[in-house]
Amino acid sequence: MLLELAAAPVFLGLFYIYVRDKYEKEPWKMLLLGLLYGIYTTCVIYAVGIGLEKIFPHRENPFYTSFLSSAGVEEVIKYVFLVFLIWKNGNFNEPLDGIVYGVFVSLGFAWIENIIYVMHPVMGGYGTAFSRALLSVPGHALFGVQMGYYLGLAKFFGNKKHMILALIVPYLAHAVYNYCLLEKSHIFWIPFWILEVWLWWSALRHIKELVRISPFRE
């Protein structure tokens, strides 16, 4: 049952973004590859984290964990994998595809991460499954929307700054998101919920915008 709970929010997110891509569906092979890329990033992120710990031994604290060992490592590696997957691929033929593949890669990672947390003998359980279904898994999907949105703009409108924003925006959102959750003071719930509302508003706005300008709309 816990494994199903770990997978449910992931597949809800994948289904939603697949449905929103209504004018020119991506091939199943590419979508599966995007999900597998996301799953594989989990191994790479874990290996990089172990390496950094050996090179730069440190005490964990909310700032280091949020801005370096979680958001820093995760978003950089997901960015590299996403660019490698789609940038020169012929299926990346409209701006919205950046969001579609960004979400698939992000949720591939979130799926494995969620299983690890939910099945953990100490931290896991039904409470963890439900809290992560509401916050952590959607968070990864929303970061993927930001990354894919700016990659789509960079690809089809040729503005190099969007390549940078495709990494910086999800990184900062992810880092602040984690920092607010890790800090003990309740006052950090205020910026957290402001960020949460902005992420949802921004993601839905970006998806609507790129659906509207799809070259396949007619």
N, C-alpha and C positions, 0 to 999 in steps of 0.2 A: 504493500500500500504506500509506503514512503517513497519508493522509486517512482510510482505513478504520480504522486504529488510533486515530486521534484521535476518531472517531465511536463506536467500539465500546463504551467504558465509559459513554458518555452514554446510548446506547440500551438498554444493560443496566439502568441505573438507572431509566429511564423505564418499561421493561417490568416491573421489579420492583414499582414503586409502583402501576402500573396493575393488576397482579394482586392486590395487597393490598387494593385498593378493591373488595371482592367483593360487597357488598350493594346498591350503587347506583352503577353505572359512570357516569363523567362523559362527556358527549357528545364525540365526536371533534373537532367544530368548536372547542369550548372548550379542549380539550387542545392542539390545534394552535395556537390563539391564545396560550395560555400559553407554549408553546415559542417562538413568534414574538416575544412580548413580551420573553422572556429574550434572544433574539438581538438585538433592538433596543436593549436596555439596554447592550449592548457599545458601540454607537455613542455613546450618551449618556454613559456612563462615560468613554470615551476623550475626548470633547469637554470634559467637566468637568475631567478630569485636566490637559488642555492649558491650560484657563483658569486653574486653580489654580497651575500652574507659572509662568504669566505674572504673576499677581497676587502670589504669594508664592514668588519664586525661592529655591531651597534646594539643599543637597547631600543626595543620597539617603543614608539610613542605615536600619538595620533598624527602629528605632522609628518614624520618620516614615513609611516605606513601609508598615509593617504596620498601624499604628493610624490613619493618615490617608489616604494616597493609595491604598491597596488596600482594606482592610476598611471604612474609613470611607465612602469614596465608593461602593464597590460595594454594600454592604448597604443604605445609605440609598436608593439608586436602585432596587434590586430591591424593597425594601419599598414604595416609592411605586407602582411598576408593579403589584405584586401586589395591593395594596389597591384600586387603580383597576380592576384586572381583575375581582376577585371580590366586593368588599364588598357591592355592591348588586345583584349578579347572582343571579337565581333558582336557578341551578344550584349555588350555594353553600348547600346545604340540609342539611348535616350537618357536624359538626366535622372529620371526616377529610378533607373536601374542601380545607381549608386546607393540609394537608400535601401532598395530591396536586398542587395548583396551585403551591404553594411549591417543590416539587421540579422541576416542569416549567419554571417560570421560571428557577430557579437553573441547571438543566442546559442550558437554551437559551443562557444566558450562557457556561457552562463549555464548551460545544461550540465556539463561535467562539474563545474564549480558547485552548482546546486546539489548535485548528488553527493559530493564530498561533504558539504556542510550538513545536509539533511540526515545522512547516514552516520555522521560522527557519533561515537559512543557517548561523548560527554555533551557536546554542543548541539547535537542533532535532535530529531524528534518532530512531532506534529507542530509544535509552536514555531520552531525554526522554519519548517516547510511553509507554513501560512505567512509568516512575516516576510520571508524571502520572495514568496509568490506576489506579495503586494508591493515590495520595495526593490529588492536587489535585482531580480530577473527583469522587471520592466525597466529598471534603471539602465541595465546593459543594453536593452533594445533601444532606449532613448538616446544613449551615447552613440549607438550604431547609426541612428537616423541622422544625427549631427555630422558624423564622419562622412556618411554616404551622400548627404546633401551637398556638402562643399566639394566633394570629389566630382559629383555630377556637374556642378557649375564650372569647375576647373576644366573638365573634359570637353564640355560643349560650348563654353563661352570664353575659353582661353585666358582666363585671368589667373596668373600664377599665384596671387595671394591666397586664392581659394585652396590651393594645395597645402599651404601652411595652416590655414584655418581648419582644414579637415582633420588635422592632428591637434591643434591647440584648443579648439572649442570643446571636443569631447574629453580631452585630458583635464582641462580646468573644471569642467562640470563634474567629472568623475571624482577628482581630487577633493573638491569642496563638498560634494555629496557624502563621500566617505568620512571626511573630517568632522562634519556636523554630527554624523551618526556615532563616531568614536569618542567624541568629547563627552564628558560626564555631565556637564552643566545643562540644565533644561533650556537655558537661553538659546542654545544652538538649534533647538527645534524651530525657532522663528526663521532664520535664514534657510534651514533645510526645506521647510514647506514652501517658502518663496521660490527656491530653486526647483522644487518638485513641480509646482504649478507652471513655472516658466518652461521647464523641459517638455511637459505635455502640450502646452499651448504652442510652443515653437515647433515641436515635432509634427503635430497635426497641421499646422500652417504650412510647413515645408512640404509635406506630402501633398496637400491640396494644391499648392502652387505648382509642383512639378507634374502632377496629374493634369492640371489645366493646360500646361504648355507642351504636353506630349505631342511629338510630331505624328503619332499614330492615331490621334484623337478622331480624325475624320474617317 
